[in-house]
Amino acid sequence: MRPLFLRLPRLAHTLPHVDLGVRETPVDEWTVDGITLLAKRDDLSAPALGGNKVRALELLLAALPSGHSLLTVGPSGSTHALAVAQYGAQLGAATQVITWPQETHDVARATASRLAALAQLTRARSTLDAYARVAVRRLRTDVRWIPAGGSSPLGAVGHVNAALELVAQLTRDAQPMPSAVVVPLGSGGTAAGLLTGFALAGVRTRVVGVRVVPRVVGNRWHVLRLARRTCALLSRLSGETLPAIDARSLEVVDNVYGGGYGHETESASRAAALLRSSGGPRLDGTYSAKALDAALARARSAGDDSVLFWLTFDARWMDGAPLRP
């Protein structure tokens, strides 16, 4: 949390957090299908299980008593649920996950299998059924609720820190800020946190959220509201007046969704395969492949080599790296 604490020093005393091993992630330059773009390697954000979720969990799992229970929700192949179970176990907590069916692919199936080994699963018929079960369980049992995707003002603070980390990296290396940061848009916490962080840093980089969920979940109103609530939380905890969130700094891309959560598209699969064949990391068809597809399209159409793709998915455990509590 160092970049955030340097910018808002009082938070070091007012913002509880737990060290889950999050570290500064590199910025690489990739050439995919003749297109050059930057990549923020948040797949490498932690030694055991990286990706974007661990940044939120450093806040959401703070002061967790050993032996306590966590409760969260997600589709059957939820990387968020896997991260909650992984880091909950690391802190001595049991994790309950209420899931619902999704369109599946190799990454989703592998994630579901790992999740079943780490958490107590309850399979609901639908999203609505899952949240009804959550409401009952939260009333009847003593659990710590972790919202879907870790997307709350507190969880988004982890991505405010990530945005400040990127700004500090590029400043240190005398590199210009990217014109746009392209990130998958699911529950919205990552996009909202980055939007807030760039506003706090005073940079004009646009956050481009690539929608991978139904529009009722992933939309501009939701991200802007979450960003403004995150800004208000930081202002209260730091005692400082923060810059306002400029709605013009957020763009939502809808044309790579593919008609369903987890539904792989031909264009995104091709982009992921080209990256893999050039020695890059494995992507998932639900989130990161679609975001890469949109980032390449943006860089290609604008002739802009300062587009940055934010990699939120860690596939190292699928490629043989150990994943243990």
C-alpha positions, 0 to 999 in steps of 0.5 A, spaced: 500 500 500 506 504 499 504 508 493 497 510 497 500 511 503 505 516 500 500 520 497 495 520 503 499 519 509 494 519 514 491 512 511 497 508 514 493 509 521 486 509 519 486 504 513 486 497 516 489 492 511 493 485 511 499 483 507 498 478 502 504 479 499 502 484 493 508 487 490 509 492 484 508 488 478 512 490 471 510 494 465 511 490 459 511 492 452 508 487 447 507 486 440 501 482 438 499 481 430 503 487 429 500 492 434 505 494 439 502 496 446 503 496 454 501 491 459 501 492 466 502 485 469 497 484 474 497 477 473 504 477 477 501 481 483 502 476 488 507 470 489 501 464 490 495 467 486 496 474 483 491 477 478 486 483 480 482 480 486 488 480 491 489 487 491 482 488 494 482 482 499 488 486 502 483 491 505 477 486 505 480 481 509 484 485 514 483 484 521 480 477 520 480 472 526 483 465 525 477 460 524 472 465 522 468 464 516 468 468 509 462 468 505 462 470 497 458 469 491 460 468 484 459 464 477 461 456 477 468 458 474 469 465 479 476 467 479 474 472 485 471 466 489 478 462 488 482 468 490 477 469 497 478 461 498 485 461 497 487 467 501 482 466 506 485 459 507 492 462 508 489 466 514 486 460 517 479 462 515 474 457 512 470 460 505 463 458 503 461 460 496 454 460 493 455 459 485 451 459 479 452 456 472 455 459 467 458 458 460 464 454 461 471 453 458 478 450 460 479 456 464 473 456 468 473 448 468 480 448 472 478 454 476 471 450 478 475 444 480 480 448 484 475 452 488 471 445 490 478 443 493 478 449 497 471 452 499 465 449 501 460 450 495 453 451 495 450 451 488 444 455 486 440 455 480 441 462 478 444 469 480 437 471 484 437 464 487 444 465 490 443 472 493 437 469 496 441 464 499 446 469 501 441 473 505 439 467 509 446 465 511 448 472 513 442 473 517 443 466 520 450 465 521 456 469 523 460 470 517 464 476 513 461 477 507 465 479 501 461 482 495 462 479 488 468 481 485 470 484 491 467 490 488 466 495 494 469 502 496 473 498 500 475 493 495 476 498 490 481 502 494 486 496 492 486 498 485 487 506 487 493 504 490 495 500 483 493 506 479 498 510 483 503 504 483 503 505 475 504 512 475 510 512 480 513 506 475 512 510 469 515 517 472 521 513 475 522 511 468 521 517 465 516 514 461 509 518 459 503 516 461 498 511 457 493 515 453 488 509 455 488 503 460 484 498 458 481 493 463 475 488 463 469 490 466 465 485 470 463 487 477 467 494 476 471 494 482 478 495 478 475 500 473 473 504 479 479 504 483 483 505 477 479 511 475 479 514 482 487 513 482 488 516 476 484 522 478 488 522 485 494 522 481 492 528 477 493 524 470 489 524 464 489 517 462 482 514 460 480 508 463 476 503 458 472 498 461 471 492 456 464 489 458 464 482 460 457 481 463 450 483 462 449 491 461 445 491 468 451 489 472 457 492 468 455 500 466 458 507 466 453 509 472 455 503 476 463 504 475 462 512 476 458 511 482 463 506 485 468 511 484 465 516 487 464 512 493 471 510 493 473 517 493 468 519 499 471 513 503 478 515 502 477 523 503 473 521 510 479 516 512 485 521 510 482 528 512 483 531 505 479 533 500 480 529 493 479 531 486 472 530 483 471 524 479 471 526 471 466 522 468 469 523 461 475 519 463 471 513 463 469 509 457 465 503 456 466 498 450 460 493 449 462 490 442 466 484 445 461 481 450 459 476 446 452 475 448 454 471 455 458 471 461 464 466 460 462 466 452 468 465 448 468 469 442 472 468 436 476 474 435 478 474 443 480 467 442 485 469 436 488 475 440 489 470 446 492 465 441 497 470 438 499 473 444 501 465 447 504 464 440 509 470 441 511 467 448 506 471 452 502 469 458 495 464 457 489 469 458 482 467 460 476 467 455 471 470 460 475 477 462 482 478 459 482 475 452 476 480 451 480 486 454 486 484 450 482 484 443 479 491 445 486 494 447 488 491 440 483 494 436 483 501 439 491 501 438 490 499 431 484 504 429 488 510 433 495 508 431 496 509 438 502 505 441 501 508 448 495 504 450 496 499 456 492 493 457 491 491 464 492 483 465 487 481 471 488 474 470 493 469 473 494 463 469 501 461 472 497 455 477 494 452 470 501 452 467 504 448 473 505 453 479 503 450 486 497 453 489 496 451 496 493 455 502 
